[in-house]
């Protein structure tokens, strides 16, 4: 063991200049551990009189990275001006270092190297940025097996505060721990996240899911356990490791102390990450509990009149029967989930000004939420759309295609557009070739000669000058349409069209 100057405990004990030599010796023999999200860590001097800033500087030197902030053992952000004693940092603690700009270790254990800082659009794709968010905002994902066991045992979802003390039947914590976030490994080639698990410590893929659902009462989102049952049925056959975001369980709920409220606010500021990040698959539950399932019973909830958790009749809860289509936060989550590289049925993102118009009839729990949702949706839309280079369109209806016409002009960096098996008309095809993409594939889309002629007319105009490859195989284009497209290739030798 050595400090950041290379001095060993023996050196400190021998040096008469150190009046507090005993404490400094023990600070090295019983260190504080500072770990990166990649899992790489170092031992640091735990002397209680030194500041968090000094600890951070020592960790930066030993790990060779720039550290943005230090997260404490209890998931709180440490004040750099405090001493370790004042910050409740004691020997043996495992602290987390959030890096300003770096690449974490990969599965082969390669050392970290400096990387360019992420812009907002990249942040919604980069796996490490997602892990960083979970850690810094103290968001605790739920183990799938815990959700399934709750359903099997006929139990209601617990608040985050109670879930922290609960376990699965095999003894694992109900909530994913900070230490597990630290052990996650990112495959830089595929972007997949994995973790070593089981007795043989084999690499297992980690799947992230977000459950978007309604709150059927003010005190508890799912009084009759209907939504939990729907989620359990949806998830029961999933393989590998599955971690689920469920707001009631993953975030601190009312009543929160100051530390818990700070964590909640951090999560709320970037809530869109849990629905629009490419690492997350979003599952949207749109149905309220059927009337026939609304049986009498009791629920363990917070009672503000007694400032305590207690069992109360479900009939005493403040219920919210509003349908999914009129709920502001639910529609915002649904909108964030649409901001993907693959656009499927009902998945076309809505431009902010249109979103604001449509949301005029939505209801929010708090009045201030509406403007916050509008601003956040506009921010997320611009972040994600501005960095999208690939679009893959599947199972789109005529209504979805109309929405696509509204959204396409906002995609400024498109390179590839792939459309397979969707019924397209000439107007739709023209919009896609005018999208600015370099490569457009519209195969088996039932395009006919009249559509091909419209495409040919568009291809000789300025709006398509970036297009280099156009694939139209598998359509109903005959000699008449082919002739029009061949004439375009003669005029544009830079463009290759396959039919």
N, C-alpha and C positions, 0 to 999 in steps of 0.2 A: 504494500500500500504506500502511496506517495501523494503529496499534495500537488497543486498546480506549479509549484516551483521545483518539484522533484525531491522534496525532502521526505524522508521516511520517518516513522515513529521514533526510531532510534536516534536520528539526527535531532529531532525536536527535544527528546528527553535529555540529550547530552548538552544541548545549547543552553547555557545559563541565562541568556538574554530573555528567554520566554518564561515570564512569571506564571502564565497559565499553561505551562507545558503539559500538565496532566490532561486538561480538557482537550488540548489540541491533539495529543496522542490518541485519546479515545475517539476524537472526531475522525481520525483516519482508520482506526481499527474497527470502529462501528460506524460505517459511512451511511450517507444518504445515496440512494440510487436514482439516477436521472435517465429516463428511457425515451427513445424516439418511438414514433408510431410503428416504425419498421421492426422494433424489437431490440435494436442495438442499444446498449446502455453503458454507463460508466459509473464509477464510484467517486463520490465527492465528499469533501470534509464536512462533517455534521456539527462542527463547533457552533454552539447556540448563539454566540454573540455576533457571528458574521451575518451579513444581510443576504436576502434572496438574490439581489443583484450580483453579489460576489459569487454565490453558488451558481448562478446562471453563467457568469463569465468563465468559471472553472469548467463547467460542462461544455461550453462552446469550444474551449481550447482542447479539451480531451476528445470530443466527438468530431471536431473539425467542421462545424456547421454554424449558421446564424440562427439563434433561437428567438422566436417571436414572443413567446410567453411560457411560463411554467405553471402547470396545473397540479394542484395538491393532491394528497392521498384521498381526500374526500371530494375530489372533483371540482374544487373551487380555484379560481384564478388567484395566484399569489401576488401580493403587493411587493414589488421589488425593493421598496424602501424599508420594509420591516426586517427585523432580525429573524433568524430561523425560530428562535424561541417565541417571538410574538406572532409568527405565522403558523405556529403549532406544527412545525416540521421537526421531527425527532429522528434519532438514528434508526436505520432500518426502513424508513419510509421509501416507497417507490413513487417518484414524481414523474410527470409526463412533460416532455419538451415538445412544444409545437413549433415547427420549423418555418421560417419565413419563405424560403425558396430552396427546395432540394428534391432529390429523388431518393426514396427509401430503398432499403436492401431488397433485392429480388430473391426468388427461391434458391438461387445458387449462392446467396450470401455475398454478392458483390458489394463493395463499399458504396456509400452515398456519394453522389456527385452533384455539383451545382447545376441548377436548371433555370430556365427563364421563368419569371413570375407568371402565374396564370392570370389571363383576363377572365372576365365574368363568364363568357360563353364556354371557355375551356374548363372553368370550374364546375360546370354542370355536366361535364363528361369525365373529368379526371377522378379516378377512384380514391386517390389519396386525399383530395380535397373533401370528398364525402366523409372519409374517416376522420379527418381533422374537424369537420363540423360536428359530428357525433360526439367527439371528445370534448371540444371546447364549450359546447352548449350543454354538456352533460345529459345527452339524450340516451336513454337506456332502452335498447330494442328488446323485444320479448322472444324468448325461445318458443319455437313452434310447438314443441312437445308440452310446454306449460299451458298454452291455449287449448290444445287438444284434451289435456287432462282436466282442465276446468270444465269443459263441455261434458266430458264423460262422467264427471262427478256431480253434475248439475249445479255447479257453483257460478256465481256472477263474477264479472271482471273486477279485480281490486284496483284501487287507486295506486299511483306510483309509490306513495309513501308506504302503503302496506305491502306492496309487491316486493319492495326491497328486502323484506325479511322472509320471503317465501321461497320454496324450492320445488323442483320437479320430484317425481317419485324415485328417480335414480340418484337424487342428492345434489343435482346441479342447481345453481341459483336460477330463479325464475327469469331474472333479467340478465342480459349480457353484461359482463363486467368490463371495466376500463382496461384491465390487464389483457383481456381477449382482443380488444381493439388494437392494443399494442402489438399483439402477435400476428395480426393479419398480414398476409403476403400478397403483393400485387404482381401479376404476370404482365410485364410491359408489352409483350407481343399481342396478347389477347385482351388485356384489361380485366381479366377475371380476378376475383379475390378469393383466396383460400386460407385455410388454417390447418395446423397440424393437430389432429385429434385422435382419440382412441388409444388403446394400450400400445400400439405400434407407432404412434405419432405419424400416421400417414396424412398426406395432404388431401384435404377435403374441400370442395368448392363451397363457398358461402353464398347463399342467395338472399337478397334483400327484398322484402315486400313492405308496402305501405297499405294499410287498411283505411279507406275513406268511407266513413259511415256517419249516420245521423245520431244526434243526441236526442233521445226520446223523452228525457226529463232534464231539468236543470241540474239536479244533484247527481244523476248517473245516466250514462248514455244508453244503457241496455237493461232496463229494469226486469224484463221478462226473459232475458238471455237468448232472444231470438237471433239477434245479429251475431252473437258468438257462435250459435249453432250453424248459421249460414257460412261463416268463416271457416269453421271446423270442417264442414263438408267440402268446402272449396280447397282446403289445404291438406286434407287427410292423406293424399297419395304422393305428396311431394317428397323428393329424395334429397340426400346430402344434408348440409346444415342450412336451416332456414331461420332467419331472424326477421321479426315482423315489427313494424312501427304501428302501435295502437296508441293514439294520443292520451287516452285516460290512464293507461298503464305506463307509457314511456315518458310522460312529462309530469312534473309535479302539479297537483291539483289543489284547488282551494280547500282548506285554508293553508297558505304557504308562509313559511318564515322568510326573512330577508334573503338568505342564501338561496333558498328554493325559488323565490320570485325572480332573482337575478338570472338563474338558470332558465326559467320559463321564458323570460323576456328575450334572452339570447336565441332561444329556439324559435320564438315567434318572429324575430327579425328576419330569419332566413328559412321560414317554414316551407317555402316553395321547393327547397332542396330535397325534401322528403317525398316529393311527388313528381318533380321534373328532372331529377338527376338520372342519367342513363343507366346507372347501376341498379335502380329501383324499379320493380314492377308494381304497379298500382292496381289494387283490387277495389272496385267501387260497389258498395252495397246501397241500393236505391229504394229498398222496400222497408216500410214500417212494419212493426209486429202486427200480424193478423189479429183481428178482434177476438177470434176464438182461442187464441193463445194467451190473452191477457187475463191471467188468473190472479187471485189474491195471494199475497205473500209479504215477506218483509225483506228489507235490504239494508246493508251496513253502509251508511253514508254519513257525511259531515253535517251536523246540526248546528247552525250558527246561534241558535237561542241558548244552547248549552256549551258552545265552543268546544265540541267534542264529537268523536265518531260514535254513532249509536245505531241500533237496529230500529227501523221505522217501517210502518206499513207502506206498501207501494202506493196505496190510494192517497197518501199524504204528500206525495211528490208533486212538484210543479211540472206537469206534463207538457210536451210540445208535439202536437199532432201535425205540424206543417209538413207537406210532402217534400221530397228531395228536390224537385224542380224549382221550389221557391226558397230554398235555403242558400243564403249568400256564401257561407264558407264551403259548403258542399260543392257548389258550382265552381268556386275558385279552385278547389282541389282538383275537380274534374278538368278544368281548363289547364292547370299546370301539368296534369298528366298527359295532355295532348301534345306537349312540346317535345316531340321525339323525332329521331331520324326515320323511324318507321311509322307511317300514318295509316291507321286502319279505320274501320267503320266508327263513326261518331268521334273521330279523333283528330279532326282538323282544327288547328289553333285559331283563335279568334283575335283579330286586330284589336288593340286597346279601345279605340273609339267605338267600335261595334259592341265590344264586351260591356262597356259602360252603359250603352243604350239598353242592352238586353238585361243588364243587372238592375235596372231601375225598379223592377217589380219584386226584386229579391228581399227577403227579410233577414235581418241580422240580430243576434242576441244583444249586441251593444251598437248604438247608433254610430259611434266612431269607427266601428269595424269596416263600414262600407267604403269610406275614402281610403282607408289603409289597404283594403283588398284591391281597389281600383289602381292605386299607385304601384302596389307590388306586382299586380298582373301586367301592367305596362312595362315595368322594369324587367320582369322575367321574360316577357315576350321578346323584348329587344335583345336581351342577353342571349337567349337561345337561338332566335332566328338569325341574328347577325353572324353567328358562328357556324350555322348549319351548312355543310357542304354536300351531304348525301340525303336524298329522300327516297324512301321505298314505300310505295302506295299499294295497299291491299284492301279488298272487300269494301270499296267505297260505293255508296249509293248516289243517286242523282243529286240528293240534297247535300251530301258530303262534297261532291264535285263543285257545286255552287259555292260552298264555303271555301273550297280550295282556290277558286278564282279570286276571292277576296284576299286570301292570305299570300298567294304567290308573289305579288309585287314586293313584299317585305323581305323575301329571301334574296339577299344581295351577293352571297358567296357560293351559290350552288355550283357544283361540279358534275354530280351524277344524279339522274332521276330514273328510277326503275318503276314501271307500271306493268303488271302482269295480270291478265285475266279479268280486267275491269272493262265494262262496256263504256267506251269513249265515243264521243261525237267530234266532229271536225273542230268545233269551238274549243272543246277541252284539249284536243291534241295541239292546236295552235298555241294555247296558253302555255303548255308545257315546253314546246320548242322555243317559245319566247321568254322562258324563265331565266335565261342567262347561263344555263348549265352547259358544260362542254360535251356531255354524253347523255343522251336521252334514249331510254329503251321503253317502247310501247308495244309489247308482244302479246298476241292473242287477245286484242282489245276490240275485236269486231269492227275495225275500221274498214270503210268501203271506198270505192273510187272517188266519190264526191268529197269524202274526208281527206283523201290523199291530195286532191287538187287544192283544197284549202291550205293544207300543210305546205305544198309546193309554192303557193303564192306567198305564204309567210316567210319561207326560207330565203327569199331574195330581198328581204327587207332588213333594215339595220338592226332590229331587235333580236335577230338570230345570229349576229356575226360572230358570237363566241362559240356557237355549236360546231363541233368537229365530227361527232359520231351520232348517227340516228339509226336505231334498229326498229324495223316495223314487221318483222317476221310473224307468221301465224295469223295474219289478218285476211280480210276478204278483198284485198286489192288486186284487181285484174290488170290487163294490158293498158287500159286507159289511164288508170292511176299511176302505174309504173312509168308510163311514158312521160307524164308530167314531172315525176321525181327524177328521172334520168336527165331531163332537160336542166333541172336545177344543178345536178352534179357537173354537167358540162360548163355551167356558168360559175360554179363554185368548186374548183379542184381541191380546196381545203376541206371539203365535207364528204364524208363517207356514209352512204345510206345503204342498209341491207334490207331486203324485202322478201 
